[in-house]
């Protein structure tokens, strides 16, 4: 338990505060900085034909500037559903702390468009997203579970988590070491997606996965097959792993 608390404390201390706007600095503008943040992190949903209102142009974004700042500073948007810094994920869509600070400074500076239209990047192109199919050998867990054999863990996939739930999921090895896996925070089941680690975690037999609430369902995704068998074409051709 002491190691677990130490891990949580280190994550909390590692998250910096959003810096205040410095009026003497070069103004942050939509054309130069904010459009790039939006195109990189927000436009997959906030675009014409997307799942939310468009933020693709300055005309779209400027009237919503205060709401945008509030949403990104509170980490409600983008809807990553987890605490940043608790676990390391290769598909992390949350804004970096630097991006949050840019948005906050832009709004506090009056949300200017910028004088140089040539600084505006080309809008991104979008392709239809492929659904994620968990591999057949993924392990379903609910509550605390001890692994009976070693596992190379590629990520976690919430199958069912009650809206608004908070869960700090860790792996405690037989040696007592605690590895942060995933801290779900104000998670919403309609934003269900996998959380895929930057590198697979090698967990020995006897490791206990702690923090999954009874009644919630989480899948442990094995590293050997999770990406290959998640591809729709592979599943169509071969029908899943044998």
N, C-alpha and C positions, 0 to 999 in steps of 0.2 A: 504493500500500500504506500509506503514511503517513496519507493521508486516511482510509482504511478503519479503521486502528487508532485514530485520533482519534475516529471515530464510535462505535466500540465502547466506548472509554474514557468518552466522555460519557454513554452509556447507563448504564454501570456506576456512575458517580458520581452519576447522577440518582436512583438507587433508594435511598430512605431505609431505615434499619433500623426494625424493629418496636419501638415504645417499650414499656418495662416498665410493669407495673401500678403505679399510684400509690395506696396504701391510703387516702390522705387525700381522694381525689377521690370524686365521686358514683358509687356502684357501677353498673356496666353490668349490665343485666338482660335476661332473655329477652323479657319482655313489651314492654319499651320499645325496645331496640335490636337484639338478636340475631335475633328473629323476623323483623324487616324485612330484615335481610341474607339470611337463609335464604330468605324468600319471593321476594326479588329475584333471587338468584343461584343458589340450590341446588334450589328446589322443583320446577323443571321435570323433574328426574330423581328427586329424593328425595321421593317422595310416594306415596300408595296408587295402585297401577296404573302407577307410573313404572318406570324402568329400574333403580332402586336402592332400598335400604331408605328408609323414610319418616323425614323430619326435620321434619314439619309441626307437631308439638306439642312442648311442653316435656318431656313424658313420653318422647317418642321421642329427643329430642336430649340430655337431661341425662346419661344413662348413657354416651353416646359423646363427652362433652365433650373429654376429652384427645385422642382420635383426631381430632376435628374440628379442634382447634387445630393438631395436628401436620400435618394435611393441608393446611390453608390457609396456614400459615406457610411450608411447603416448596413451596407452589404446585402441589401435586399435584391439588388440587381448588379450584374447578371445573376440569374437564379441558379447559382452553383449548389446551394443547399448545405454547405459544410464550412467549418471554420478554416480559414486559410492559414497555413503554417503547421497544421496538425496532420502529419502525413504529407508525402510529396507525390504529386500526380502528373502524369504526362498529358492528360486531357483536361487540365484545369482551365476553366473558362472565366474564373473570377478575375477582376481587375487587380493589377499589381498595386502596391501602396503608392508608387510613383504616379500611376494613372489616376488613382483616386485623388491624389493631391492636385494633379493638373486640372481635373474637372472642378474641384472645389475652388481653386484659384481663378479659373475662368469665370465661374458664376459670381464670385466675390468681386471680380474686376469689371462686372457689368455685362458679361457674356458677349464680348465683341466678335464681330465677324472677321476682321482683319482687312487690310488694304490691298493685299497682294493675291488676286484670284489664281495666279499661277502656282501658289503654294498648296492649293487644294489637290489632294491625290485623286486618282481615278477610283470610282466606286468599285467595290469588289464584285466579282461574278459568283453566282450561287448555283450549286448543283443540288439535286434532291438528296436528302439525307437517307442513308440506309439504316433500317432499324437494327438494334443490337439484339442478337440471339445468344443467350448464355449457352456455353457448352454443356453437353449432356452429363459430363463428369464433374460439374460444379457441385459444391456441397452446400446444402441448405442448413442454416443454423438459426436458432431462436433461444435466447438466454445464453448463459455461459457454457462454452463447449471446450473440451480438451481433445486435441488431435491424437488419434491412436497411431498415426504414422506421419513421417516427415512430409512436408508440403512446400512446393515452390509457389508462393501466392502472388498472382498477377494483379489482383484488385478485388473490390467488393461491389456487389450489385444489390441495392435495396429492392426487394420484391414487394414488400408491403411494410410501410412505416406510416403510422398515424400522422395526419397533418399537424404541424407545429411541434413535432417531437424533437427532443434533444437526446443524443446518445454519443458518449465518448467511448469509442471502440478501440481496444488495445490488444496486443498479443503479449502475453507473459510467458517467457520461456522457462524450462525447468531450472535454469541457473538463477532465475529471479530478474533477469533483464526485461524491461518493458519497452515495447516498440509501439509508438502511436500509429494507428491505422487510419481511423476516420472519425471525425467529430461532426456528426449531423447536427445542424442548428436551424430551427424553424423550417425543417424539411417539409416539402409539399409533394405528395405522391404523384401529382400530375406532371412534375418535372423529373420523373424517374429516369435515371441514367447510370451507367457504370462509373465507378471511380477506379481508374487504372494507374497503378504505381509507375513512377519513372523507371524503376528497376524492380524485378521480382524480389520478394522477400523470402529468404530461405528459413522456414520454420521447422525446428526439430520435432520429433514425436514427443508428446507430453506438453506441448505448448497449449496454453489456455487462452481462448479468445473471450475477452470479457467486455461487457458494456452493452450487448444487444438486449434490448428489453424483451421480457417474455411477451409473446403475442406478436412481436415484430418478426419479420422474416428477411434474412440477409443471405445472399449467395457468396461463397468463397470461390473465386475464379482461379483455377490452376493455370500456371504460366505456360505449360507445355501445349495447351490447346485453345486457350481462351480466344485469341485473336483469329486463328485459322478457322475455327468452326463458327465464329460469329459472322463470317462473310456469307451473305445470302446466296451467292452463286455456288459456293462450296456446299452449303446445305441442300440446295436444289439438285446438284449433281450427285451427291453422295448420301444425302439423307441423314447427315449428322455422324458423329464419331461412333465407331464400333468397339 
